[in-house]
Amino acid sequence: MEAGTTGGLDGVNVAILVTDGFEQVELTGPRDALQAQGVTTKVISHQPGRVQGFKHHDKGDQFDVDQTFVQADAADFDAVLLPGGVVNGDQIRAVHHAREFVQQMDEAGKPIFVICHGGWLLVSADLVDGRTMTSWPTLQDDIRNAGGNWVDEEVVVDGNLVSSRKPADIPAFNQKMLDVLRQRRLAGTPASRQTQAGKAMPR
């Protein structure tokens, strides 16, 4: 679905950070919910071309990469989505530019939407200390060891951080994600540089 078709969030730009091995539904479910409300999404990964999704342990579909981690600039986006998948979560946390991207998003107070094993990137980026969040249960020790407060809930909001545990939580995750973006728009939160350079966000 093209951005701007419906939903009142036209002009909002969301980066989706993944490497090969992400849980496919944790990208497509939130992405489709965002696009249905007029949000523009871009897939950002470790290399150009395509990135491999997984359906649990089996290979799923491949997705076009819009930008690499090196090319992407956090100032061009209003929020970031971090899908899970154990392979993806383990790989992306080691990528310096991915860690730097989420650090810049957090410093700017922009929403970080994270589900399942996506939380590993935030641990490695030193962004969970003092924060309350959830994740796939096996990450709870890592989050607590990094100073975070881990809770077992389908969706948790702590400031600009919105987290969920697993694919079954996607409906609640999507709703909260959209609520946060709408609240920011109503509050008149400044748009990304990319939006400011083009069509102004309606208020």
N, C-alpha and C positions, 0 to 999 in steps of 0.2 A: 504494500500500500504506500502511495506517495505521501510524503510529508505535506501537511497543510490541508488535507482533505476534510478533516472533521476534528472536533474535540476541544478546541480552544487553547491548545498548547503549541500552536504554530510558532516557529522561530526558536524553539528550545532545541538545543543540540546536546546529545548524550553520546559519550564515548563508551564503547564496549571493549574491554581489554581481555584478550584471551591468547593462549598458545594452543598448539595441537593438544587434543585430549580433553577438551572441555565437555561438560555434560550438556548435550545439545538443547534439551528442553529448557535449561536454565538460561540459555541465550534467546531462543526463539519465543518462549512464553513472555518474558518481560519486554523483549524488543517489539513483538506484535502489539502488546498492550500500549506501549509508548507511541508507536506509529499510528495506531488507531485514533490517538488523540492529537495528531498533528506533529509529533516530535520527530526530528531528524536524528537518525542514529548512524554511527560509523563504527565499523569493526576495525580495531587496532591490534596488531599482532607483531610477532618477532621478525617476520620476513614478508615481502610482498607476495602476491599470488593468492593462494587459498589456504584456509586453515581447517583442520579436521575435527569434526564433532564426534562425540560418542554417545551411544544409548546404553548406559551402564557400562558393560565390558565389551560391547560390540561397536565396531565402527559405524558411524551414522553418515550424515551428509558433510560435504565440504562447503565452505562459505567464503565469498570473496573478501579479501582484505582491502580496506579503504586507505589505510595509512599504516606505516610501521611505528614501533615505539619511538624510534629515533626521529621520525618525521613529525609525530603528533605533538601539539602544544596545548597544555592544559587551559591556557587562556582562551582557546577557541571553543570551549565546551562549558555547558551549564551544569552538568552532572556526569557521573561515571557509573557504569554498571560492571560488576565483577561476577561473572558466572563461576560455577564451581567445576567439579570434576577433579579427581585426585591427581591425575597426571598433569593437567593444566595448572592446578593450584600449586603443585610442587615445583613446576618449571618456572612459572611467572614470578614467583617470589625471589628468584635468583637474578632477574633481569633488572639491572640498575635503572634503566630509563622507565620501566614500569613502576618501580618503587618511587622514583622521583615524580612521576606523573600524579600518583595518588597523594603524595605529600603536598604537591602544589595545589591540588584540588581541596585538600583539607585545610591548608593554610588560608585559602580564599573563602572558606566556609561553604563551599559548594557541596551538594548532596553526593554521598557515596552509597550506592546500592550494592549490597554484597550478599551472596547466597552460598550455602554449602561450604566447599573447600576454597572458595574465593577469599575467605578470611585469612588464609596464609599470607597473601600479599600484604595485608595490613599489618600483620604481626612483624614481617620482615622489614616493613617500612616504618616501624616504631610508631604506629598510629593507634594502638589499642590500650595503651597505659591510661588507666582511669576511666575507660569507656565501658559501658554495658552493651553487650551484643550477644548474638547467638550464632550458630554455625552447625555444620555436620558434627555430631557428638564427639568424634575422635579428635577434633581440634581444640576441645575445651581445655586440656592441659596446657597447650601452647599459648592459648589466649590468656589463661590465668597466670602462667609463668611470665608473660609479657606485661603483666600488671592490669589486665582487663578483668571485668566482671562478667563471667559467662552464665547465661540463663537458658533454660530449655523452653522456649516459646516460639510460636510460628513466625512471628515478626516482632522486631524490637526496634524502637526509635530512640536514639541518643544524640540529640543535636542534629548534626548533618549526616549522621550515620544511620542507615536503615539496613537491618540484617535479617536473614531467614535461614532455616536449617536445611531444607531439602525440596525436591520437586513437588511434593504434596502441598508445600506451603506457598507455591507460586501465586494462586489466586489472592491470598491475603497480602503477599509481598507486592504484587502488582498494584493493588488498591492503595496501599500505603505509599508506594512510590509515586503514584499519580497525585495523591493527596498532598504530598510534600511539594511537588512541583507547582501545583495550583496555589498552595499557600504562599510560595515564594513569589509567584506572579502577582497575586493580590497584594502582597506586601511591597511590590515595586522593586524587588531585588534586581540589581544591575545585571544585564544580560552578558553573555560571553562576548569576547572581542569579535568573534566571527559574526555574531548576530548584529552587533553594533555597527560593523562595517557594511552590512547589507541592509535588509529590511528591518526596521525597528520593531521590537517586540510590542504588541498591543498591550495596554495596561487595563 
